[in-house]
Structure formats: C-alpha cells, structure tokens
Amino acid sequence: MNFEISSEHRLIADTVRRFIKERLAPFEAGIDAADEIDPAMLRALKQDVIALGLFGYNMPAALGGPELSVAAQSVIDEELGRTTMPLAEAFGHLPGSLRLVNEAQREWLIQPLMRAEATIAYALTEPGAGSDLSAIATRAEKVSGGWRLNGTKHFISAAEHADFLLVLAVTAPQEPLKTKLTTFIIERGNPGWKNLRRFRKMGWHGHPLSELALDDCFVADSHVLAQPGQGFATMMATINNDRLMVACKCVGIAQALTDLVLPHVRQRKTFGTALGEHQAIQLMLANNDVELDAARLLTQKAAYLADQGSSEFRIAASRAKLYASEMAGRVADNVMQIFGGAGYMADLPVERFYRDVRAFRIGEGTSEMQRLQIARHVLLSA
Ligand SMILES: Cc1cc2nc3c(=O)[nH]c(=O)nc-3n(C[C@H](O)[C@H](O)[C@H](O)COP(=O)(O)OP(=O)(O)OC[C@H]3O[C@@H](n4cnc5c(N)ncnc54)[C@H](O)[C@@H]3O)c2cc1C
C-alpha cells in the first residue's frame, strides 16, 4: 500500500474542498438553524457539481457517473465530512444498489437522477425492524401486473421531497432472509405512498427523516429492482461501500474540528499562557491526532481492499465504520471541551459537528452490529 496521496486524488480533494468553502459553507449555519433547505437552491448547487464532473460520484460510467475508484470516492467522502448533511447532497451520492437497474429503469430512473432533476430515498427501517432486517413486516403481495405493498417505514432520509423511493419488502414470508425480500421502486404521485410525518431530531438539520406508509400501494413488475427475492442481495451488494463512506465522512469531520481547534489553542490565553501550552489540553490534542490518523488509515486500507476486489473488504469496512464513527464523537467532545463555552455556542460549528456525528454510530449498521460482525470474523479466523 502506498500512503502518499496521488496527484489525481489531491486534485479531487482540493476541488471538493474549494467548492465546499466557497459554495456550501456560506449556507451551513442558516440551514442548520432553520432545519430547512431550499430544494431549488440545492438543485442549482447540484448543477454546479455536474459541471465539475463529480455529481453521482459513486456511480459507474455505464450509469453516467465518473467511474471513480473506491479510493477516489473516499477522498470525496472525507472532504464532504467538512460540510453539513443536507449540503453534502449536492454531490449526489446515490444508493449503490442502483447499479442493478435494467435498461428501461436506466432511462426513467437513472437519467433524471444523474441530471439532478429527481431525488431518491432508501426505505429499509420500520418501527419494528432496524438492525434486525428479518423482522421487516412490510408485505408485497403478487397481483396482476405487479405487487401490492402494505407497511410502514420510518427514519427515512430525504423521503419527504423524494421523487423515487427504494423499498425493501417481504415477498416470500416462508423463505430465509436471503431470499424473502424484494426491492421495489416507487414513484412520487403513487397514491399508495403517504408521507406521515417528519421527525424532530438532534442533528442533521435540513436533512429530513420521515415516517411513511405504503397503503395498498400498487407497484408494477417493471419497478422491481433486480429480481423478486433479491432484496437482501441488492442491499448487501453495496453495504460495505456505504459503511466506508460513513467512516470517511467521520474522518472529515474530525479533520475539520482539528482545523478549527489548532489556531484557537495557539491564540487563546488562560493564566497568562496559550491554551496549547497547558499539558491537559496537549493530552487531548495528542489523543485526537492519533485517533484521527488511525481512523484514516483504516479507511484507506478498506478502500484499497475494495479496489483490489478483496473479500477482506467487508470486514475492513466494518472496522473503519466502527472506529471512525466513535473516534469522531470523541474528537468532537474533546474539541468542544477545549473551546469551553464558545464550543457550546452556535456561533461556531463545533456544536453542530458534535450533534451531527452522533448519528453515524447508529445509521448504516450500529456500532453493536459492527462489533458483532467483527467478533464473528475474529472467532472464525482464529
Ligand atoms: C440520522 C439517521 C438517518 C437514517 N436514515 C435512514 C434511511 O435513509 N433509510 C432507512 O431505512 N433507515 C434509516 N435510518 C435508520 C437506521 O438505519 C436505524 O436506526 C438503524 O439501523 C438501527 O435500527 P433501530 O433504530 O431500529 O435500532 P434497533 O435495531 O432497535 O437497535 C436498538 C439498539 O440495540 C442494539 N442492538 C440490536 N440488536 C442487538 C444485538 N443482537 N446485540 C447487541 N445490541 C443490539 C443496537 O445496536 C442499538 O443500539 C436512519 C437513522 C438515523 C439515525
């Protein structure tokens, strides 16, 4: 493995960082305070990212994406950690399972998504099923020409304004988990898709999470992703990439917090000396530094394994997601402590990072699910 950042990756990182600084950062505090983003403004920002050639950066060329290596995508994800969740949407990270679309779906689904004329949300979680997907209760019953779906999904990111919804539902209740689920594509305007409410939440302001009902929702056969019974497989096909993406974002958050705190400890004086001269502060800075470096190395190793097509990628992505999401929480806590009262005030983004980062220990597989998976791997390989 080569630890030197290539000139191509440097260029990508610099481009994304500049775009965030110049185009996204001016909106961050306002969107966070209002807990709202103007969809027209977001669409306009997406057009600018399309012009940069980076929109849908995790998509292959066959779907109109830039066909970046996982290592290059990781560079973008890390930079996106510097901005807020709703504004990071400007770069159009799309559900990886869309790689499984057929020719017709490519036209009516992928093309508008890649032109940033439409958005999509991914609905797995239900009131009775989160970590345990075998408990999914949303049912899809076969009817003439399609399927009839009934169930409730909750905590669904960006479903409120989405034009399409990917939904995981049970199609063969008697079958094992691997074959009992199917992924459906539902279009806005379908009378069976009803957004019920938006949750009030701790962070990710401007990025709504919704509860929605599928009420005798008819979905045509043409709107099945992959084949009936392949819902679990479609989800698993990209879960490792999604976990790595979260890990990289957490590294980006910790780096952004570090960039904020270092000038502060040099400039702020207490008891006649700069904060950074106090040993108690130095210990926190040292811990942050080591943890950030360790997390970044875990993400780089996982990205490397992904690009090699290694079967070790799965566990490497789990390790990176677990460690980086917990690391970023500890770094945010230390940085808030170092800033004192100023860290708690909304004048600085420290308190926002502190709130936002907490969700990463829950989404894309909780810390406990990662530990279970890693423990199983350790025990099996012993
Ligand atoms: C900000 C945010 C965005 C989200 N966006 C989406 C989205 O777009 N689409 C979507 O479908 N979902 C989304 N989710 C939901 C998320 O995927 C779930 O919250 C997550 O999978 C956990 O499920 P749960 O909340 O039902 O918790 P549960 O599964 O009920 O777990 C509760 C707690 O128990 C622990 N636990 C469960 N089983 C075990 C066990 N066997 N051993 C030890 N501990 C265990 C868990 O780790 C967790 O700490 C989002 C969540 C958040 C917070």
The ligand as a MOL file (V3000), in Angstrom:
LIG
                    3D

  0  0  0     0  0            999 V3000
M  V30 BEGIN CTAB
M  V30 COUNTS 53 58 0 0 0
M  V30 BEGIN ATOM
M  V30 1 C -29.7760 10.0810 11.0080 0
M  V30 2 C -30.3630 8.7630 10.5840 0
M  V30 3 C -30.6470 8.5430 9.2370 0
M  V30 4 C -31.2560 7.3440 8.8510 0
M  V30 5 N -31.5970 7.1670 7.5430 0
M  V30 6 C -32.2130 6.0080 7.1750 0
M  V30 7 C -32.6380 5.8130 5.8130 0
M  V30 8 O -32.4230 6.6640 4.9470 0
M  V30 9 N -33.2640 4.6470 5.4950 0
M  V30 10 C -33.5050 3.6800 6.4120 0
M  V30 11 O -34.0680 2.6560 6.0550 0
M  V30 12 N -33.1340 3.8440 7.7170 0
M  V30 13 C -32.5110 4.9780 8.1090 0
M  V30 14 N -32.1270 5.1660 9.4170 0
M  V30 15 C -32.4380 4.1310 10.3920 0
M  V30 16 C -31.2170 3.3460 10.8360 0
M  V30 17 O -30.7520 2.5570 9.7700 0
M  V30 18 C -31.6340 2.5280 12.0580 0
M  V30 19 O -31.9320 3.4430 13.1010 0
M  V30 20 C -30.5390 1.5630 12.4900 0
M  V30 21 O -30.3940 0.5280 11.5410 0
M  V30 22 C -30.8340 0.9220 13.8490 0
M  V30 23 O -32.1200 0.3820 13.8750 0
M  V30 24 P -33.1350 0.7790 15.0510 0
M  V30 25 O -33.1430 2.2600 15.1950 0
M  V30 26 O -34.4130 0.1000 14.7910 0
M  V30 27 O -32.4870 0.1910 16.3900 0
M  V30 28 P -32.6430 -1.3120 16.9310 0
M  V30 29 O -32.3410 -2.2750 15.8590 0
M  V30 30 O -33.9360 -1.4120 17.6650 0
M  V30 31 O -31.4580 -1.3530 17.9880 0
M  V30 32 C -31.5140 -0.6130 19.2110 0
M  V30 33 C -30.1780 -0.7650 19.9180 0
M  V30 34 O -29.9610 -2.1250 20.2630 0
M  V30 35 C -28.7480 -2.5860 19.7090 0
M  V30 36 N -28.9140 -3.9690 19.3190 0
M  V30 37 C -29.8620 -4.5020 18.4990 0
M  V30 38 N -29.6900 -5.8330 18.3900 0
M  V30 39 C -28.5950 -6.1510 19.1300 0
M  V30 40 C -27.8730 -7.3620 19.3990 0
M  V30 41 N -28.2120 -8.5190 18.8260 0
M  V30 42 N -26.8110 -7.3090 20.2200 0
M  V30 43 C -26.4170 -6.1310 20.7620 0
M  V30 44 N -27.0470 -4.9580 20.5360 0
M  V30 45 C -28.1020 -4.9660 19.7440 0
M  V30 46 C -28.4850 -1.6810 18.5110 0
M  V30 47 O -27.1210 -1.6350 18.1770 0
M  V30 48 C -29.0000 -0.3520 19.0450 0
M  V30 49 O -28.0080 0.2460 19.8540 0
M  V30 50 C -31.5390 6.3500 9.8190 0
M  V30 51 C -31.2120 6.5670 11.1650 0
M  V30 52 C -30.6440 7.7730 11.5480 0
M  V30 53 C -30.3420 8.0000 12.9930 0
M  V30 END ATOM
M  V30 BEGIN BOND
M  V30 1 1 1 2
M  V30 2 1 2 3
M  V30 3 2 2 52
M  V30 4 2 3 4
M  V30 5 1 4 5
M  V30 6 1 4 50
M  V30 7 2 5 6
M  V30 8 1 6 7
M  V30 9 1 6 13
M  V30 10 2 7 8
M  V30 11 1 7 9
M  V30 12 1 9 10
M  V30 13 2 10 11
M  V30 14 1 10 12
M  V30 15 2 12 13
M  V30 16 1 13 14
M  V30 17 1 14 15
M  V30 18 1 14 50
M  V30 19 1 15 16
M  V30 20 1 16 17
M  V30 21 1 16 18
M  V30 22 1 18 19
M  V30 23 1 18 20
M  V30 24 1 20 21
M  V30 25 1 20 22
M  V30 26 1 22 23
M  V30 27 1 23 24
M  V30 28 2 24 25
M  V30 29 1 24 26
M  V30 30 1 24 27
M  V30 31 1 27 28
M  V30 32 2 28 29
M  V30 33 1 28 30
M  V30 34 1 28 31
M  V30 35 1 31 32
M  V30 36 1 32 33
M  V30 37 1 33 34
M  V30 38 1 33 48
M  V30 39 1 34 35
M  V30 40 1 35 36
M  V30 41 1 35 46
M  V30 42 1 36 37
M  V30 43 1 36 45
M  V30 44 2 37 38
M  V30 45 1 38 39
M  V30 46 1 39 40
M  V30 47 2 39 45
M  V30 48 1 40 41
M  V30 49 2 40 42
M  V30 50 1 42 43
M  V30 51 2 43 44
M  V30 52 1 44 45
M  V30 53 1 46 47
M  V30 54 1 46 48
M  V30 55 1 48 49
M  V30 56 2 50 51
M  V30 57 1 51 52
M  V30 58 1 52 53
M  V30 END BOND
M  V30 END CTAB
M  END
